Amino acid sequence: MDGGAGEDGKQERHLVLAHKLFLLSHPAVDDLSKVALRAEVLDAVKSDDMAPLFESLVTAGVLEADAALLAEMRGRIDEEIRKLDEKIADAEENLGESEVREAHLAKSLYFIRVGEKEKALEQLKVTEGKTVAVGQKMDLVFHTLQIGFFYMDFDLISKSIDKAKNLFEEGGDWERKNRLKVYEGLYCMAIRNFKKAASLFLDSISTFTTYELFPYDTFIFYTVLTSVITLDRVSLKQKVVDAPEILAVIGKVPHLSEFLNSLYNCQYKSFFVAFSGLTEQIKLDRYLQPHFRYYMREVRTVVYSQFLESYKSVTMEAMAAAFGVTVDFIDQELSRFIAAGKLHCKIDKVAGVLETNRPDERNAFYQATIKQGDFLLNRIQKLSRVIDL
């Protein structure tokens, strides 16, 4: 795994492999596609001598057992490690500190390549001990983060991001700082912190170089999806709808342009069509799939709230027509969202009317201020009594 950008701006091949492994386990992927995926996974495992991964995939029933192949891979690994150890010993005996560090780094990268997670992490720590420059230490953190994303080890990713931020307090260049924002944004999205993910992605739009994680069009896909459910209309217009970097790429992702623009332009029927087209992509994304149902709810909350914002009351029939669905569907949908406290309105079933009861934000802010003031006065009175004693 390359600590810098992927070779020629390509996605790091182990992360490509991780996505294929995810698709192999996905029930929505048809059997014919899985046959092709299984062959591609086996080729990737063979080309990098990933013996530990091969064993775990055989145990899981993904690949067929092959003792001869496993023995070959193990033999090549042992031989390569022997050569790397010889180079380290030679560097320590005859060469300078820089060459010693490079020899240890080569061993770290080899462990990453063959999928020896624990050995790779241990060797990266050894390499860090031989490293002085902050930039080179940061590159080691990026290697660790890529391991974390391959195994979806969120604890490792979180600790590595914190470590990177501490390193930046010692120095570090802007290019690496900007790359870290994308890594952190991906981590936030993967743990369902969409608001922070959107903020980090938007900050990185014009400086994106993190091709080892994903292509730029995938980055724009994530940016739009996280922004739609976390930004208000004004911010969405300024930062996303009118952003030249997004406009240049958004057409490459099927349904994404219609999804964003129909939402902003209140074309709700078109929005639902585009949204249904995007659901398959969300479902087949290894970072978004665990949050699929949550994301579906949040998007519908945003679009229903936006529609109701314009009305004091509106007929169920008019709303159903605007969204291109039946009255019964809207009735069931809104009932769930109202019961969950997601929408501020009530349904008059007899009249077939929706009445909005949006909370008065100014009055709520006034009441909160009064409450905080009372709390502060009580604390001051208690403190004054203590002082008097």
Disulfide bonds with the S-S distance in Angstrom:
none
